[in-house]
Amino acid sequence: MVNGAPAGGPTTGGRRQRETAMSGWFRLTLGLLAVVVGAVWTVQGLGYVEGSVMTGQRIWAILGPALVLVGLALLWLGIRARSQR
């Protein structure tokens, strides 16, 4: 401790807040991307989007909603990280 400042220095708390904010944005971005891609995979797997190798393939109708759920979890974590600033 120097002059009443913690050993990590006066900027340690600020750096931690920036890292939390950045990880929040990163999670939000990945979450949104996962939701969009998962939704596209779902409609392709169900046969609503034509002209793709994935059209009408049951596996994409299963993986799509799973990816949407992962994306929603990432969105929730990102919002939570952003609100803790």
C-alpha positions as CSV (number, residue, x, y, z in Angstrom):
1,M,0.0,0.0,0.0
2,V,1.4,3.3,-1.1
3,N,-0.3,6.6,0.0
4,G,-3.4,4.6,0.9
5,A,-3.7,3.0,-2.6
6,P,-4.0,-0.8,-2.9
7,A,-0.9,-2.8,-4.0
8,G,-2.4,-3.3,-7.4
9,G,-2.5,0.4,-8.1
10,P,-5.3,2.8,-8.6
11,T,-6.2,1.5,-12.0
12,T,-6.8,-2.1,-11.1
13,G,-10.5,-1.7,-10.5
14,G,-11.0,0.3,-13.7
15,R,-9.2,-2.3,-15.7
16,R,-11.4,-5.0,-14.3
17,Q,-14.5,-3.0,-15.2
18,R,-13.3,-2.6,-18.8
19,E,-12.6,-6.3,-19.0
20,T,-16.1,-7.1,-17.7
21,A,-17.7,-4.6,-20.2
22,M,-15.7,-6.1,-23.1
23,S,-16.6,-9.6,-22.2
24,G,-20.2,-8.5,-21.9
25,W,-20.2,-7.0,-25.4
26,F,-18.4,-10.1,-26.7
27,R,-21.0,-12.4,-25.2
28,L,-23.8,-10.2,-26.5
29,T,-22.4,-10.3,-30.0
30,L,-21.8,-14.1,-30.0
31,G,-25.2,-14.7,-28.5
32,L,-27.0,-12.6,-31.1
33,L,-25.0,-14.3,-33.9
34,A,-25.8,-17.8,-32.5
35,V,-29.5,-16.9,-32.3
36,V,-29.6,-15.8,-35.9
37,V,-27.6,-18.7,-37.2
38,G,-29.6,-21.2,-35.2
39,A,-32.9,-19.7,-36.5
40,V,-31.7,-20.0,-40.1
41,W,-30.6,-23.6,-39.5
42,T,-34.0,-24.4,-38.0
43,V,-36.0,-23.0,-40.9
44,Q,-33.6,-24.7,-43.4
45,G,-33.9,-28.0,-41.6
46,L,-37.7,-27.7,-41.6
47,G,-37.6,-27.1,-45.4
48,Y,-38.8,-23.5,-45.4
49,V,-35.7,-22.2,-47.1
50,E,-34.9,-23.7,-50.5
51,G,-31.6,-24.0,-52.4
52,S,-29.3,-25.4,-49.7
53,V,-27.8,-28.7,-48.9
54,M,-29.3,-28.3,-45.5
55,T,-32.8,-27.9,-46.7
56,G,-35.1,-30.6,-45.4
57,Q,-32.4,-32.3,-43.3
58,R,-33.7,-33.3,-39.9
59,I,-30.3,-32.8,-38.2
60,W,-30.4,-29.0,-38.8
61,A,-34.0,-28.8,-37.4
62,I,-32.5,-30.3,-34.2
63,L,-29.1,-28.4,-34.1
64,G,-30.8,-25.0,-34.9
65,P,-32.9,-24.8,-31.7
66,A,-30.0,-26.0,-29.7
67,L,-27.8,-23.2,-31.0
68,V,-30.6,-20.7,-30.4
69,L,-30.7,-21.8,-26.7
70,V,-26.9,-21.4,-26.5
71,G,-27.2,-18.0,-28.0
72,L,-29.9,-17.0,-25.5
73,A,-27.7,-18.1,-22.6
74,L,-24.9,-16.0,-24.0
75,L,-27.2,-13.0,-24.4
76,W,-28.3,-13.4,-20.8
77,L,-24.7,-13.7,-19.6
78,G,-23.7,-10.7,-21.6
79,I,-26.5,-8.5,-20.3
80,R,-25.7,-9.6,-16.8
81,A,-22.0,-8.7,-17.2
82,R,-22.9,-5.3,-18.7
83,S,-25.2,-4.5,-15.8
84,Q,-22.6,-5.3,-13.2
85,R,-20.4,-2.3,-14.2
